[in-house]
Amino acid sequence: AQRVTQPEKLLSVFKGAPVELKCNYSYSGSPELFWYVQYSRQRLQLLLRHISRESIKGFTADLNKGETSFHLKKPFAQEEDSAMYYCALGGANNLFFGTGTRLTVIP
Amino acid sequence: DSGVTQTPKHLITATGQRVTLRCSPRSGDLSVYWYQQSLDQGLQFLIQYYNGEERAKGNILERFSAQQFPDLHSELNLSSLELGDSALYFCASARDYNSPLHFGNGTRLTVT
């Protein structure tokens, strides 16, 4: 069965500190992994996807098939990174989301 | 602007009632997804349509139903509403199942 687990509901870090938002998945096939972000009063939007292997707003995420993880990382957190982050798994005809992690960057 | 339009923005209704939420996908997107977002559950996948046909079902209650019309807009029907149905309902559209989703602003439903 497809499942996405984000173990942390809330995460607070100080500005300039590294941040890692955890995501683990369960999927029998070849996964498509995404990170979506929802800033305050804005709609949910794509942050990055694993096949792009790109860095968006300083964030990166590496797919680790051995650990079935797709953690989101940024070396130096900024105040504007405060938002709700969702990890998502794309399977056949579907996109499953984790329950989300609310990141707060403390100035 | 992502181009996904949801109406209405807010809906307040009483228990036992029925409501219809509407979604217009981005131009060119054939796939429409419905999600329910509540405080405790996060984003819960409800149902997906592709070019008018149902493609996948998630945790959608029997009291809920949806359809996608020939012009590709979609409606989510919620009936026999209960207090626990109060949530934000999101629609998203995509070109195909591996394409990024583009979300609407959501419809906030309050059941009193």
Interface residues (C-beta under 8 A of the other chain):
Chain A: E32 F34 Y36 R43 L44 Q45 L46 R49 Y86 G90 G91 A92 N93 N94 L95 F96 F97 G98 T99 G100
Chain B: S2 Y33 Y35 Q41 G42 L43 Q44 F45 Q48 Y50 R55 A56 G58 F90 A92 A94 Y97 N98 P100 L101 H102 F103 G104 N105 G106
